[in-house]
Amino acid sequence: MLTYAPIPTTDLYFLNSCGDLVARPWRRAPVTRLGANVFRVGNRYLVVRRDREKVIRQVLAKPDAEIIYLIDDNLEALEDQSLPDGYRERLRALKTGTYAEMLERATLVVTSAQDIAASLPAGKRYRILDPVWHGQPREASHLPTRPAQHVDMVHLGTGSHAAGFGFLAPVLKQVLEQAAHAHFHYFSNMPQLGGMDGHPRVHRQRAKTWNSYKRALPGFRFDLGLYPLPSTPFNAARSKNKILEYTLAGCPAMYSAAWGSTHGLVDGQTAFLSEEGQEAWIKRLLDVLAAPDVLGSVYNGAKMHFKDLNDLPGQRAFWQSVFIKDSK
């Protein structure tokens, strides 16, 4: 079943940059909120992925509505077998619901990746938009600096990152055997690592709600993020979001080289990049864990890169130009 609470997409692609432009009972502002993820300025409507059908139908029923539709899931990849069944069912429910009507009526589609844009109907006007977060990364004082000092690795993946968890399980088996000072953390209500879930230095925490997660993120004390992206149809449309997220979690991160380099990451300066394959990841991770003094310098580079990627003014200017323009 779909849920209709405000979703991360709404925060990351609209409210984080324009929340103060949305009217509240105590505040006059140009944007009216019609649902959890639907907004209006005059006869212009912004629909973020999904909402209650009643709300969507109200928008679609207006013949003169100028609809902007924002979608950050690659629905053409919903049969990707790396996705959990429940996640694929949610995507299928979205695609077979009002998605097609919304896509047909939209005067502009806003997406988070070129692969999603490429799946749109021919001639459909679209723009690619990057996510943004509130807040700034903390200092690097918590990161380890001495050999064999305790290192907390983390994967901030969710259910849609099942391929990443599958990739990491044998990597962690080798790494934790050879680096006794390393620990691994992740968030999930269900075990994701097979036999490795019983390892004494693998720590699973229950998944948080979106609101509790974004409140907790600045207080995380992790030392190294792990973000492998095995080549799957769904992974091909990943946004830059996890780069921002790991930096806000207070740690540098290791990414798949082919993906990370396309987002401006530089190995050993703003991130750790590994070539494809589990053996490559094992070697790269062990090298980093053997010289933890590099964590601080790479994290400082990641913080500089964060300033370039987290373009709050740019996202706000985009929405003012296509949605909130000429409002009174």
C-alpha positions in Angstrom: 0.0 0.0 0.0 1.2 3.5 -0.7 1.5 5.9 2.2 0.7 9.6 1.8 2.9 11.3 4.4 5.3 13.9 3.2 8.1 12.0 1.5 11.9 12.6 1.4 11.6 13.7 -2.2 9.4 16.6 -1.2 11.9 17.9 1.3 15.0 17.3 -0.9 13.7 18.7 -4.1 11.4 21.5 -2.9 10.8 22.3 0.8 14.4 22.5 1.9 15.0 25.4 -0.5 11.5 26.9 -0.6 9.7 25.9 2.7 9.5 29.5 3.8 7.5 30.3 0.6 4.7 27.9 1.6 1.8 29.4 3.6 1.1 28.3 7.1 -1.7 29.2 9.5 0.6 31.8 11.0 2.3 32.9 7.8 1.2 34.4 4.5 3.2 33.1 1.6 2.7 32.6 -2.2 2.5 28.8 -2.2 -0.5 26.9 -0.9 -0.1 23.3 0.2 -3.0 21.1 -1.0 -1.7 17.8 0.2 1.3 16.1 1.7 3.2 16.5 -1.7 1.0 18.8 -3.8 1.4 22.6 -3.9 -0.3 25.4 -5.8 0.5 29.0 -7.0 -2.4 30.4 -8.9 -3.3 27.9 -11.6 0.2 26.3 -11.4 0.5 23.0 -9.5 3.5 21.1 -8.3 2.9 17.4 -7.7 5.8 15.5 -6.1 5.6 11.8 -7.1 2.4 10.8 -5.3 -0.4 11.8 -3.0 -4.0 10.8 -2.1 -6.0 10.1 -5.2 -8.6 12.6 -4.1 -6.0 15.4 -4.2 -4.5 14.3 -7.5 -8.0 14.0 -9.1 -8.7 17.6 -7.9 -5.6 18.8 -9.8 -6.4 16.7 -12.9 -10.0 18.0 -13.0 -8.8 21.5 -13.6 -8.6 21.9 -17.4 -6.4 25.1 -17.3 -4.0 23.7 -14.6 -0.3 24.1 -15.4 1.1 21.0 -13.8 4.7 20.4 -12.9 5.3 16.7 -12.0 8.4 15.7 -10.0 9.5 12.1 -10.1 12.8 10.7 -8.8 12.1 7.0 -9.3 12.9 5.2 -12.5 9.6 3.5 -13.0 10.8 1.8 -16.2 13.1 -0.2 -13.9 10.5 -1.5 -11.6 11.1 -5.1 -12.8 14.7 -4.9 -11.6 15.1 -8.1 -9.7 17.6 -6.5 -7.3 14.7 -4.6 -5.7 12.8 -6.2 -2.8 9.3 -7.4 -3.8 7.6 -4.9 -1.5 9.5 -2.0 -3.1 8.7 -3.2 -6.6 5.0 -3.4 -5.7 5.0 0.2 -4.4 6.5 1.3 -7.7 4.0 -0.7 -9.7 1.1 0.8 -7.7 2.4 4.2 -8.5 2.9 3.5 -12.2 -0.5 1.9 -12.7 -2.3 4.6 -10.7 -2.5 8.2 -11.7 1.1 8.4 -12.9 0.3 8.1 -16.6 -2.4 10.8 -16.4 -0.1 13.1 -14.5 2.7 12.6 -17.0 0.4 13.3 -19.9 -1.0 16.5 -18.4 2.4 17.8 -17.1 3.7 20.9 -18.9 7.1 20.2 -17.2 8.5 17.0 -15.7 11.3 17.5 -13.1 13.5 14.5 -12.6 16.6 13.7 -10.6 18.7 11.8 -13.2 19.2 11.6 -17.0 18.1 8.0 -17.1 14.7 8.9 -15.8 14.5 11.8 -18.3 15.4 9.4 -21.1 12.3 7.2 -20.2 9.8 10.1 -20.6 7.6 10.3 -23.7 9.2 11.8 -26.7 9.0 15.6 -26.8 8.0 15.9 -23.1 9.6 19.0 -21.6 11.8 18.2 -18.7 14.4 19.5 -16.3 16.9 17.7 -14.2 17.2 19.0 -10.6 19.6 18.0 -7.8 18.6 17.4 -4.2 19.6 19.8 -1.4 19.8 19.5 2.4 19.6 22.0 5.3 22.6 22.2 7.6 26.4 22.1 7.2 28.8 19.2 7.8 30.6 19.1 11.2 34.3 19.2 11.9 36.4 16.1 11.5 37.6 15.9 15.2 35.8 12.6 15.8 37.5 10.7 13.0 40.2 8.2 14.0 43.9 9.1 13.3 45.9 6.2 14.6 46.5 2.7 13.1 44.2 0.0 14.6 42.0 2.7 16.1 38.3 1.8 16.2 36.6 2.6 12.8 32.9 2.6 12.4 31.8 2.0 8.8 28.2 2.5 7.7 25.9 1.9 4.7 23.1 4.4 4.7 21.1 2.4 2.1 17.4 1.6 2.3 15.3 -1.2 0.9 16.0 -0.1 -2.7 19.7 -0.7 -2.1 19.4 -4.5 -1.8 22.0 -5.0 -4.5 24.4 -2.9 -2.5 23.8 -5.0 0.6 24.3 -8.2 -1.4 27.6 -6.8 -2.8 28.8 -5.8 0.7 28.2 -9.1 2.5 31.3 -11.0 1.1 33.3 -7.8 1.2 32.6 -7.4 4.9 33.4 -11.0 5.6 37.0 -10.5 4.3 37.5 -7.0 5.7 36.3 -7.8 9.2 38.5 -10.9 9.4 41.6 -8.9 8.5 40.8 -5.6 10.3 39.8 -6.4 13.9 39.4 -2.7 14.6 36.6 -2.2 12.0 32.9 -2.3 12.7 29.9 -2.1 10.3 26.6 -0.4 10.9 23.3 -0.2 8.9 19.7 0.6 9.3 17.0 -1.9 8.5 14.1 -3.6 10.1 15.1 -6.9 8.6 18.6 -8.5 8.3 20.2 -7.7 4.9 23.6 -9.4 5.1 22.9 -13.1 5.3 25.4 -14.9 7.5 27.2 -11.7 8.2 24.3 -10.5 10.3 25.5 -12.7 13.1 29.0 -11.2 13.2 29.8 -9.5 16.5 31.0 -6.3 14.7 28.0 -6.0 12.4 25.4 -3.7 14.0 21.9 -3.4 12.7 19.7 -0.6 13.9 16.0 -0.4 13.2 15.1 1.8 10.3 14.0 5.3 11.2 11.0 7.3 9.9 12.1 10.0 7.5 11.5 12.8 10.1 13.5 10.9 12.8 16.3 10.1 10.4 16.8 13.6 9.2 16.9 14.8 12.8 19.4 12.2 13.8 21.7 12.6 10.8 23.8 15.5 12.1 24.5 13.6 15.3 25.8 10.4 13.7 29.4 9.5 14.6 30.5 7.3 11.7 34.0 7.2 10.3 33.6 5.8 6.8 30.6 5.4 4.5 30.2 2.6 2.0 28.2 3.1 -1.1 28.7 0.5 -3.8 26.4 0.7 -6.8 26.3 -2.6 -8.6 25.2 -2.1 -12.2 21.4 -2.6 -12.1 18.7 -0.7 -14.0 17.4 1.0 -10.9 20.9 2.1 -9.8 21.5 3.7 -13.2 19.2 6.5 -12.1 20.6 7.3 -8.7 20.9 11.0 -7.8 23.7 12.7 -6.0 21.8 12.6 -2.7 23.9 10.0 -0.9 27.1 12.1 -1.4 25.4 14.9 0.6 24.0 12.5 3.1 27.3 10.8 4.0 29.0 14.1 4.4 26.3 15.3 6.7 26.7 12.1 8.6 30.2 13.3 9.4 32.3 10.9 7.4 34.1 10.5 4.1 32.7 7.7 1.9 33.8 5.0 -0.6 31.9 4.9 -3.8 31.9 2.9 -7.0 34.5 4.7 -9.2 32.4 4.8 -12.4 29.5 6.5 -10.5 31.4 8.7 -8.2 33.7 10.2 -10.8 30.7 11.3 -12.8 29.6 13.5 -9.9 33.0 15.2 -9.5 34.4 13.1 -6.8 38.2 12.7 -6.8 39.8 9.6 -5.3 41.8 10.4 -2.2 40.7 14.0 -2.1 36.9 14.2 -1.8 36.1 10.5 -1.5 37.5 7.0 -1.8 36.7 5.5 -5.2 37.0 1.8 -5.9 36.9 -0.1 -9.2 34.1 -2.6 -9.8 34.2 -6.0 -8.2 34.3 -7.2 -4.6 38.0 -8.0 -4.7 38.8 -4.4 -5.6 36.6 -3.2 -2.8 38.2 -5.5 -0.3 41.7 -4.3 -1.2 40.7 -0.6 -1.2 38.9 -0.8 2.1 41.8 -2.6 3.8 44.2 0.0 2.5 42.1 2.8 4.0 41.6 1.0 7.3 45.3 0.5 7.6 46.0 4.2 7.4 43.0 6.0 9.1 44.8 9.3 9.2 43.6 9.8 5.6 40.0 9.8 6.8 40.2 13.4 8.1 41.8 14.9 5.0 39.4 13.2 2.6 36.4 14.3 4.8 37.6 17.9 4.7 37.7 17.5 0.9 34.2 16.1 1.0 33.0 19.1 2.9 34.4 21.4 0.3 32.6 19.4 -2.4 29.4 19.5 -0.4 29.4 23.3 -0.8 29.4 22.9 -4.5 26.8 20.1 -4.7 24.4 21.4 -2.1 23.1 24.3 -4.1 20.2 25.6 -2.1 20.1 29.0 -3.8 20.2 27.4 -7.2 17.3 25.1 -6.4 15.3 28.0 -5.0 15.9 30.1 -8.1 14.8 27.2 -10.3 11.4 26.9 -8.5 10.9 30.7 -8.5 11.5 30.7 -12.2 9.1 27.9 -13.2 6.6 27.7 -10.4 6.5 30.7 -8.0 7.1 33.3 -10.7 5.0 36.5 -10.8 3.0 35.5 -7.7 1.5 38.3 -5.6 
